[in-house]
Amino acid sequence: MLGGLAAPAQAAPAPVDSNTTAAAPISISAIVRVGWYSSLARCEADGANSAYSYWYCAWSSSRGAWGLYVDTDS
């Protein structure tokens, strides 16, 4: 108690149910791999020529290749 007054209790935030739609739904990017490439240059060329505004290439040591990933929402 401060100054003789009790602080009001605050409720815990409600859990988010991703299966429901709300006025402002949470936006989650849909990143998918669209191909494997033996060289970074080929991966980047396909990314630049893709229809997606957000893409990137990442090396996979287990496959020994570059993966092209795109955001299907972009």
DSSP file (Angstrom, degrees, kcal/mol; ACC not computed):
  #  RESIDUE AA STRUCTURE BP1 BP2  ACC     N-H-->O    O-->H-N    N-H-->O    O-->H-N    TCO  KAPPA ALPHA  PHI   PSI    X-CA   Y-CA   Z-CA
    1    1 A M              0   0    0      0, 0.0     2,-0.5     0, 0.0     5,-0.2   0.000 360.0 360.0 360.0 137.4    0.0    0.0    0.0
    2    2 A L  B >   -A    5   0A   0      3,-2.0     3,-2.5     1,-0.1     0, 0.0  -0.974 360.0 -14.3-117.5 126.1    1.2    3.5   -0.9
    3    3 A G  T 3  S-     0   0    0     -2,-0.5    -1,-0.1     1,-0.3     3,-0.1   0.782 125.4 -59.2  56.8  27.2   -0.2    6.5    1.0
    4    4 A G  T 3  S+     0   0    0      1,-0.2     2,-0.4    -3,-0.0    -1,-0.3   0.474 115.1 111.7  82.6   0.3   -3.0    4.4    2.4
    5    5 A L  B <   -A    2   0A   0     -3,-2.5    -3,-2.0     0, 0.0     2,-0.3  -0.892  64.3-130.8-111.1 138.9   -4.3    3.4   -1.1
    6    6 A A        -     0   0    0     -2,-0.4     3,-0.1    -5,-0.2    -3,-0.0  -0.671  26.6-117.1 -84.0 137.7   -4.1    0.0   -2.6
    7    7 A A        -     0   0    0     -2,-0.3     2,-0.1     1,-0.1    -1,-0.1  -0.527  36.2-105.9 -71.6 138.6   -2.8   -0.3   -6.1
    8    8 A P        -     0   0    0      0, 0.0     2,-0.2     0, 0.0    -1,-0.1  -0.375  35.7-113.1 -66.3 143.8   -5.3   -1.6   -8.6
    9    9 A A        -     0   0    0     -2,-0.1     2,-0.5    -3,-0.1    -3,-0.0  -0.522  25.3-143.7 -76.4 142.8   -4.8   -5.2   -9.7
   10   10 A Q        -     0   0    0     -2,-0.2     2,-0.1     0, 0.0    -1,-0.0  -0.916  13.7-128.2-108.9 134.5   -3.8   -5.7  -13.4
   11   11 A A        -     0   0    0     -2,-0.5     3,-0.1     1,-0.1     0, 0.0  -0.468  28.9-105.7 -76.4 149.7   -5.1   -8.7  -15.2
   12   12 A A        -     0   0    0     -2,-0.1    -1,-0.1     1,-0.1     0, 0.0  -0.427  48.0 -89.4 -69.1 149.6   -2.7  -10.9  -17.1
   13   13 A P        -     0   0    0      0, 0.0    -1,-0.1     0, 0.0     3,-0.1  -0.307  46.6-107.5 -60.6 144.3   -2.7  -10.6  -20.9
   14   14 A A        -     0   0    0      1,-0.1     2,-0.0    -3,-0.1    -3,-0.0  -0.466  38.3-104.1 -71.3 143.2   -5.2  -12.9  -22.6
   15   15 A P        -     0   0    0      0, 0.0     2,-0.5     0, 0.0    -1,-0.1  -0.365  34.2-117.4 -66.3 148.8   -3.6  -15.7  -24.5
   16   16 A V        -     0   0    0     -3,-0.1     2,-0.7    -2,-0.0     3,-0.0  -0.768  19.8-157.2 -90.7 128.0   -3.5  -15.4  -28.3
   17   17 A D    >   -     0   0    0     -2,-0.5     3,-1.7     1,-0.1    -1,-0.0  -0.911   1.1-163.7-104.8 108.0   -5.4  -17.9  -30.3
   18   18 A S  T 3  S+     0   0    0     -2,-0.7    -1,-0.1     1,-0.3    -2,-0.0   0.600  83.8  67.0 -70.0  -9.3   -4.0  -18.0  -33.8
   19   19 A N  T 3  S+     0   0    0      2,-0.1     2,-0.3    -3,-0.0    -1,-0.3   0.487  90.2  77.2 -89.3  -2.4   -7.1  -19.9  -35.1
   20   20 A T  S <  S-     0   0    0     -3,-1.7     2,-0.4     0, 0.0    -3,-0.0  -0.758  75.5-131.2-106.4 154.7   -9.3  -16.9  -34.5
   21   21 A T        -     0   0    0     -2,-0.3     2,-0.2     4,-0.1    -2,-0.1  -0.846  27.5-178.1-102.2 142.3   -9.6  -13.8  -36.6
   22   22 A A        -     0   0    0     -2,-0.4     0, 0.0     1,-0.0     0, 0.0  -0.746  45.5 -93.8-128.8 175.5   -9.5  -10.4  -35.0
   23   23 A A  S    S+     0   0    0      1,-0.3    -1,-0.0    -2,-0.2    -2,-0.0   0.865 125.0  27.2 -60.7 -35.9   -9.8   -6.8  -36.1
   24   24 A A  S    S-     0   0    0     -3,-0.0    -1,-0.3     3,-0.0     3,-0.1  -0.747  88.5-159.2-127.8  84.0   -6.0   -6.6  -36.4
   25   25 A P        -     0   0    0      0, 0.0     2,-0.3     0, 0.0    -4,-0.1  -0.242  27.1-103.3 -64.9 151.2   -4.7  -10.1  -37.1
   26   26 A I        -     0   0    0      1,-0.1     2,-0.6    -8,-0.0    -4,-0.0  -0.593  34.0-135.6 -73.6 130.1   -1.1  -10.9  -36.3
   27   27 A S        -     0   0    0     -2,-0.3     2,-0.5    -3,-0.1    -1,-0.1  -0.798  22.6-175.0 -93.0 121.9    1.0  -11.0  -39.5
   28   28 A I        -     0   0    0     -2,-0.6     2,-0.1     2,-0.0    -2,-0.0  -0.972  24.9-124.6-117.9 124.6    3.3  -13.9  -39.7
   29   29 A S        -     0   0    0     -2,-0.5     2,-0.9     1,-0.1    42,-0.0  -0.395  13.9-139.9 -67.3 141.6    5.7  -14.1  -42.7
   30   30 A A        -     0   0    0     -2,-0.1    42,-2.7     2,-0.0     2,-0.5  -0.791  23.8-175.2-105.4  89.0    5.5  -17.3  -44.7
   31   31 A I  E     +B   71   0B   0     -2,-0.9     2,-0.4    40,-0.2    40,-0.2  -0.747   8.2 173.0 -88.4 124.5    9.2  -18.1  -45.5
   32   32 A V  E     -B   70   0B   0     38,-2.6    38,-2.6    -2,-0.5     2,-0.4  -0.969  33.2-121.5-131.3 147.8    9.6  -21.1  -47.8
   33   33 A R  E     -B   69   0B   0     -2,-0.4    36,-0.3    36,-0.2     3,-0.1  -0.743  26.0-179.7 -85.2 131.9   12.5  -22.6  -49.6
   34   34 A V  E     -     0   0B   0     34,-3.2     2,-0.3    -2,-0.4    35,-0.1   0.516  56.4 -13.3-112.4  -7.5   12.0  -22.6  -53.3
   35   35 A G  E     -B   68   0B   0     33,-0.9    33,-2.4     2,-0.0     2,-0.4  -0.968  52.3-116.2 179.4 166.1   15.2  -24.2  -54.6
   36   36 A W  E     -B   67   0B   0     -2,-0.3     2,-0.3    31,-0.2    31,-0.2  -0.923  28.4-169.2-116.9 143.3   18.8  -25.4  -54.1
   37   37 A Y  E     -B   66   0B   0     29,-2.7    29,-3.3    -2,-0.4    -2,-0.0  -0.977  27.0-144.8-136.0 145.5   21.8  -24.0  -56.0
   38   38 A S  S    S+     0   0    0     -2,-0.3     2,-0.4    27,-0.2    -1,-0.1   0.697  90.1  40.3 -80.7 -19.3   25.4  -25.0  -56.4
   39   39 A S  S  > S-     0   0    0      1,-0.1     4,-1.7    27,-0.1     5,-0.1  -0.969  71.9-135.3-132.1 148.7   26.6  -21.4  -56.5
   40   40 A L  H  > S+     0   0    0     -2,-0.4     4,-2.9     1,-0.2     5,-0.2   0.871 106.0  59.8 -64.3 -37.6   25.6  -18.3  -54.6
   41   41 A A  H  > S+     0   0    0      1,-0.2     4,-2.1     2,-0.2    -1,-0.2   0.904 106.3  46.0 -60.1 -42.6   25.5  -16.2  -57.8
   42   42 A R  H  > S+     0   0    0      2,-0.2     4,-2.2     1,-0.2    -1,-0.2   0.899 112.7  50.9 -67.3 -39.9   22.8  -18.4  -59.3
   43   43 A C  H  X S+     0   0    0     -4,-1.7     4,-2.3     1,-0.2    -2,-0.2   0.944 112.7  45.5 -61.3 -48.3   20.8  -18.3  -56.1
   44   44 A E  H  X S+     0   0    0     -4,-2.9     4,-2.7     1,-0.2    -1,-0.2   0.860 110.2  54.6 -65.5 -35.7   21.0  -14.6  -56.0
   45   45 A A  H  X S+     0   0    0     -4,-2.1     4,-1.7    -5,-0.2    -1,-0.2   0.927 110.7  45.0 -64.1 -44.5   20.1  -14.2  -59.7
   46   46 A D  H  < S+     0   0    0     -4,-2.2     4,-0.4     2,-0.2    -2,-0.2   0.882 113.0  51.6 -67.2 -36.9   17.0  -16.3  -59.3
   47   47 A G  H >< S+     0   0    0     -4,-2.3     3,-1.1     1,-0.2     5,-0.2   0.930 110.4  47.9 -63.0 -44.8   16.1  -14.3  -56.1
   48   48 A A  H 3< S+     0   0    0     -4,-2.7    -1,-0.2     1,-0.2    -2,-0.2   0.822 114.9  46.3 -65.6 -31.3   16.5  -11.0  -57.9
   49   49 A N  T 3< S+     0   0    0     -4,-1.7    -1,-0.2    -5,-0.2    -2,-0.2   0.386  93.4 105.7 -91.8   3.2   14.4  -12.3  -60.8
   50   50 A S  S <  S-     0   0    0     -3,-1.1    -3,-0.1    -4,-0.4     5,-0.0  -0.280  81.0-117.9 -79.0 169.2   11.6  -13.7  -58.6
   51   51 A A  S    S+     0   0    0     -2,-0.0     2,-0.3     2,-0.0    -1,-0.1   0.434  86.8  96.3 -83.2   0.1    8.2  -12.2  -58.2
   52   52 A Y        -     0   0    0     -5,-0.2    -2,-0.2     1,-0.1    20,-0.1  -0.727  61.7-154.8 -98.7 140.7    8.9  -11.7  -54.4
   53   53 A S  S    S+     0   0    0     21,-0.8     2,-0.5    -2,-0.3    -1,-0.1   0.732  86.2  51.9 -83.2 -22.4   10.2   -8.5  -52.8
   54   54 A Y  S    S+     0   0    0     17,-0.4    17,-2.2     2,-0.0     2,-0.3  -0.962  70.7 133.3-119.1 120.2   11.7  -10.3  -49.9
   55   55 A W  E     -C   70   0B   0     -2,-0.5     2,-0.3    15,-0.2    15,-0.2  -0.968  23.1-175.6-153.0 161.4   14.1  -13.2  -50.5
   56   56 A Y  E     -C   69   0B   0     13,-2.3    13,-3.0    -2,-0.3     2,-0.4  -0.983  21.1-128.1-158.1 159.0   17.5  -14.4  -49.3
   57   57 A C  E     -C   68   0B   0     -2,-0.3     2,-0.4    11,-0.2    11,-0.2  -0.905  24.9-174.8-109.7 138.6   20.0  -17.2  -50.0
   58   58 A A  E     -C   67   0B   0      9,-2.2     9,-3.2    -2,-0.4     2,-0.3  -0.998  23.9-121.0-137.0 139.0   21.4  -19.3  -47.1
   59   59 A W  E     -C   66   0B   0     -2,-0.4     2,-0.6     7,-0.2     7,-0.2  -0.575  17.9-158.0 -78.6 136.1   24.1  -22.0  -47.2
   60   60 A S  E  >> -C   65   0B   0      5,-2.5     4,-2.0    -2,-0.3     5,-1.3  -0.950   6.2-170.4-114.1 109.7   23.2  -25.5  -46.0
   61   61 A S  T  45S+     0   0    0     -2,-0.6    -1,-0.1     1,-0.2     5,-0.0   0.815  87.0  58.2 -69.5 -28.1   26.3  -27.4  -44.9
   62   62 A S  T  45S+     0   0    0      1,-0.2    -1,-0.2     3,-0.1    -2,-0.0   0.844 118.7  30.0 -70.5 -31.9   24.3  -30.6  -44.8
   63   63 A R  T  45S-     0   0    0     -3,-0.2    -2,-0.2     2,-0.2    -1,-0.2   0.628  98.9-132.9 -97.6 -16.9   23.3  -30.4  -48.4
   64   64 A G  T  <5S+     0   0    0     -4,-2.0     2,-0.3     1,-0.3    -3,-0.2   0.890  71.8  98.5  65.0  38.6   26.4  -28.6  -49.6
   65   65 A A  E   <S- C   0  60B   0     -5,-1.3    -5,-2.5    -7,-0.1     2,-0.4  -0.961  77.3-103.5-151.2 163.7   24.2  -26.1  -51.5
   66   66 A W  E     -BC  37  59B   0    -29,-3.3   -29,-2.7    -2,-0.3     2,-0.4  -0.797  32.1-148.8 -91.9 132.7   22.7  -22.6  -51.4
   67   67 A G  E     -BC  36  58B   0     -9,-3.2    -9,-2.2    -2,-0.4     2,-0.6  -0.867   4.4-143.4-102.2 135.2   18.9  -22.5  -50.6
   68   68 A L  E     -BC  35  57B   0    -33,-2.4   -34,-3.2    -2,-0.4   -33,-0.9  -0.875  20.8-171.2 -97.0 123.6   16.7  -19.7  -52.0
   69   69 A Y  E     -BC  33  56B   0    -13,-3.0   -13,-2.3    -2,-0.6     2,-0.3  -0.933   2.7-173.6-117.6 137.3   14.1  -18.6  -49.5
   70   70 A V  E     -BC  32  55B   0    -38,-2.6   -38,-2.6    -2,-0.4     2,-0.8  -0.924  28.0-125.4-128.6 154.7   11.2  -16.3  -50.2
   71   71 A D  E >   -B   31   0B   0    -17,-2.2     3,-2.1    -2,-0.3   -17,-0.4  -0.892  18.5-157.9 -96.2 110.4    8.5  -14.6  -48.2
   72   72 A T  T 3  S+     0   0    0    -42,-2.7    -1,-0.1    -2,-0.8   -41,-0.1   0.598  89.9  61.7 -69.7  -8.7    5.3  -15.6  -49.9
   73   73 A D  T 3         0   0    0    -43,-0.2    -1,-0.3     1,-0.2   -42,-0.1   0.459 360.0 360.0 -90.5  -1.8    3.5  -12.6  -48.4
   74   74 A S    <         0   0    0     -3,-2.1   -21,-0.8   -20,-0.2    -1,-0.2   0.452 360.0 360.0-101.2 360.0    5.8  -10.2  -50.1
